[in-house]
């Protein structure tokens, strides 16, 4: 792990490299206002581990890492301040000599990646005009839809989303696209976001708006978490009234033991690092000769990977999390 205070911005940046066994560690750069530096370090370490398993389950020649830029709560960055901290972060990436490749994540964009590329070539997810693949969120959203369909096939004996009640929590870049895909497929859609301005998105989609708290206990077929993680714990799981949880949010479980609690309550939880791998799969294609059609085809493979994991979980009487981790470890050892 590399922790630095930027010489230009005075802000701290963290880069956690969890594994390079299968290739360089790839993981997004998250810009977030943390209450203290320990929370940022914990986030980077936890997310880098998830990226290792995400890349392994997706059978990519990549390891797992994560970058974090710690902004100060209540102090929005000016344009000049943002550029300064991005360049500070770029210097930290360059110092790792290629063992870590960064990309966009919560709080950053392909435009930010272009700034970072001024100081290091170890960056992916650049804008199309810069020869990159651009915004990865459409590919992440595609993968989430494919995973929802695979879970519905398992839980309801049909992968059709028509008239299936689905609640999407978090209408950011990925969540809004997932909601649009579900609406297009004919789902009865509920949506929630902490930002009440997103109600306009609900109206455009013909979706019913609920609060984030109501979403957790909504009586729906599928809950699709697309906001920040850690929300499934011993307090929230007993409130769930859904049959399936499958979404883009990272680190949805407060701890791994929650997977057992979900299984005991009859909730089919699709491991988040399997469901949300679409963006990573797309960026991995960028590191070779980028072909968007091939990237989409490989993202659709998330459905078959998830079916194999669910088959293994059922056959061995283990949770989908245990089955996914088992698959990841086999590929890491190979």
Protein Blocks (a to p, Z undefined) as FASTA:
>chain_A
ZZdddfklopacddddfbfkloccdddddddddfbfklmmmmmmmmmmmmmmmmmmnopa
bddddddddddehiacdfklmmmmmmmmmmmmmmnnopaccdddehiafklmmmmmmmoc
bbghiafklopnbjaklmmmmmmmmmmmmmmmmmnopabfghpacddehjafklmmmmmm
mmmnopacddddfblklmmmmmmnopacddfklmmmpccfbdcdfbdehklcfklmmmpc
cfbdcdfbehkbfbfklmmmmmmnopacddfklmmmmmmmmmmmmmmccdfklmmmmmmm
mmmmmmmmmmmmmmnopafklmmmmmmmmmmmZZ
